[in-house]
Amino acid sequence: MNDPVNSSDFSTTGLPASSLGIVLQRGGEELMLEKALDRFTIRPTIDLTHQQLSQVSWGIWQRSIPQAHLELFTVVPTELEAAMSQARDSENVAFAGHVYTIKDNPGAIVYLNDQVTIQCASAVDVAKVDAIAASLGLVKEKPVLGLPYTFVFRVSKQATENPLKITNRLQQLPEILAAEPNILIKSESHYRPSDPLYSQQWYLAHNGGNQLAANSHIAVEQAWDITRGVRSVVVAVVDDSFDLNHPDFQGSGKIVAPRDFKKNGFLPIPGERETSHGTACAGLVIAEENGAGIVGVAPGCALMPIRSTGFLDDESIEEIFNWAIDKGASVISCSWGASAVYFPLSLRQRAAITRAATTGRKGKGCVILFAAGNANRPVNGTVFERNWPDNLLRGNTEWLSGFSVHPDVITVAASTSLNRKAAYSNWGSNIAVCAPSNNAPPGISFQGRGFLNTQPAIATSLHGRGILTTDQIGAAGYEPGDFTSNFGGTSSATPIVAGVAALVLSANPDLTAQQVKLILEESTDKIVDSEPDPQLGMRAGTYDSNGHSQWFGYGKVNATKAVQAAQRLRSSVSSATKEIKVRNTNQLTIPDNNLQGIRSAIAVSESSIIKDIQITVNITHDFLGDLEIYLIAPNNKMVLLQNRTLGRRTSLQTTYTMRSHPILKRLLSLSARGNWQLWLIDHVPQDVGKINSWELILGI
């Protein structure tokens, strides 16, 4: 770096110098990292063969991480810094970086890429930010779609600090709202192994039998009387690989836009010795009705098979969702999550999902589903951990699945053939719905340790039937033959719900993604499990006043009721002919670091049906990134208007419309009459603010 930024420029940093290199800025949070003492990565400037990599003097080459163009080396811990310095001095090395673990999050190994994301304040001259970035050795690469004033920069060889330190310094500048390094972390499939075959597909429909409770299926047969799916509705399944030669994946127009991001190709098939999680998931959604094998929930729909890189860095997530958007996916099914206890999404990852959910399907939005996970832990919450081997986890431990808590995601839990909670199924307020799956002990994969059952161990027997689906043809795969009967986990529940979403769109292609989510939630069967959890002892199998269960979300999906609801909405909503405009100018202080928040109300006396809705807010706060903002309708339906993405902005004067926030369409067709509330929650201590005024405009 020829003209380094003077350290006095960063005198306002809230981090001690010793922490600059071990704090990860991530989605508005700060995660503490610890350096792995026996490994590091490099990015070569030229292509090096495995033999050449094995012959370098600075460490023992272990493997490639191709999606980030990184090579992993191990060394004796006492030689780590010297080895990295030697690697950096090589003309064939563009970048060398530490490998990290997340503190109190064992097994979550973090690799640094050479990218950082910078979100500028709206009033700042971008040229000034570019100059700051250049002084730190950063080179601008591209804007981040969907996030204004946000850009990706590459850390050049001229930089004298790593991406962690650079982003922590940038985070404190008044010109910068947010700065994050791009990290890589392994993904984890949410699977628990434990036509002539249609009669064995109990999860679609059944009339009772061994370990089959009444109505524990998704009631698909009457939905099929309306539609079995159409080829124009394309379901993207994102997973490890797909056996595209399987007979149940054949048919004219069945496979659309296959993509292999792991090998940078277009044939996402498994290797000879690999099992194929994706083959099993895809069959549950779209297996063709061909007189042989099984049938999927939406057999008439098309499949877009997308093989992921296996890592959850920003580039990988953007590639997945951009491909799905560009190639016309209607539904995106993801039966995986981070191999980590605590994983918030980055700015770019959140934006990629939001972009797909709002701009996909020509602006109607892709329906996006994620598996809740199989650890029997909250998708966002704290559990007192005990009895883990080597005290791997102990005491109050925070759990977070960033994908599951994204407001545009349908998060899917698992029920059993007995209409009970699957013992492994993750839970919490972000669960949208559940679907049938198997039953098995809960667990999670840790890098370097493999799959471990969560603790304490379950002492009772677990009952429930497994899921029959497609497998690799022949001897490869989970079982010999072309099918497996013991698939399960939230991995199988998620594509089942994806199939129902595909049927809904086949019946009514004009629906927005948020309307599909609302239909799925409101057409469920309210299954109840009054028994205590066999591992944690909690009881959460009933529903609150809003009709939501911590275990089952809004209930078990019912394909028939969902498709019928979609049909009823097919008639277009008439335009508004009158406008109601009400304003609340009472200034209220927002309680600091208080999850109860503050509510400001507007009363509407007109009882006409809502056909349009807008909300204008005027809020000042020392750090708007601390806030979440919800609109609550008179019937207590709640819509998230603003999540914690505003960073260091201090003033918010904006209008939320159905165009900018399609989720508002879930409030259409309600009566306007009653008390409407704006609910503001400050999640972080120290910075404070006020709501100055807000306005509600209803078209009736």
Beta strands, then each sheet from edge to edge (+ up, - down):
strand 1: 23-26
strand 2: 29-44
strand 3: 60-65
strand 4: 70-74
strand 5: 93-102
strand 6: 105-120
strand 7: 138-143
strand 8: 150-155
strand 9: 176-184
strand 10: 187-189
strand 11: 234-239
strand 12: 259-260
strand 13: 302-307
strand 14: 331-334
strand 15: 336-338
strand 16: 342-343
strand 17: 367-371
strand 18: 380-385
strand 19: 395-401
strand 20: 409-415
strand 21: 433-436
strand 22: 443-446
strand 23: 450-453
strand 24: 467-470
strand 25: 483-487
strand 26: 579-584
strand 27: 588-590
strand 28: 594-604
strand 29: 612-621
strand 30: 627-632
strand 31: 638-642
strand 32: 651-657
strand 33: 674-682
strand 34: 689-699
sheet 1: 1+ 2- 4+ 3-
sheet 2: 1+ 2- 5+ 6- 8+ 7-
sheet 3: 1+ 2- 5+ 6- 9+
sheet 4: 10+ 15-
sheet 5: 12+ 13+ 11+ 14+ 17+ 20+ 21+
sheet 6: 16+ 19+ 18-
sheet 7: 22+ 23-
sheet 8: 24+ 25-
sheet 9: 26+ 34- 27+
sheet 10: 26+ 34- 29+ 32-
sheet 11: 28+ 33- 30+ 31-
end
